[in-house]
């Protein structure tokens, strides 16, 4: 990979997936270790909103249109909600709104690392 060839080789793809799997395992371990301190309701909402906004609308539209080409809006929604930059912004706003860090915030990077580590997106 270089600036002109931004695709992964088979080996670099596997390394990136391994990095995401490691992040997934570490964050899942932290969530489990601090389960008693974790606001489960907030965790579930934060985890689910990513797909409720970024995946489900496109999946419904895809099936509704018989698998044809979708408007770009659905791709943009998916890419926007499944971005670490967006996730960091949401966690930052969450922190500003509550005034403290909480274990439920792990839901966002946990979801994103799981998508990339398990499914390879």
Secondary structure, 3 states (H helix, E strand, C coil): CECCECCCCHHHHHHHHHHHHHHHHHHHHHHHHCHHHCCHHHHHHHHHHHHHHHCHHHHHHHHHCCCCCCCHHHHHHHHHHCCHHHHHHHHHHHHHHHCCCCHHHHHHHHHHHHHHHHCCC
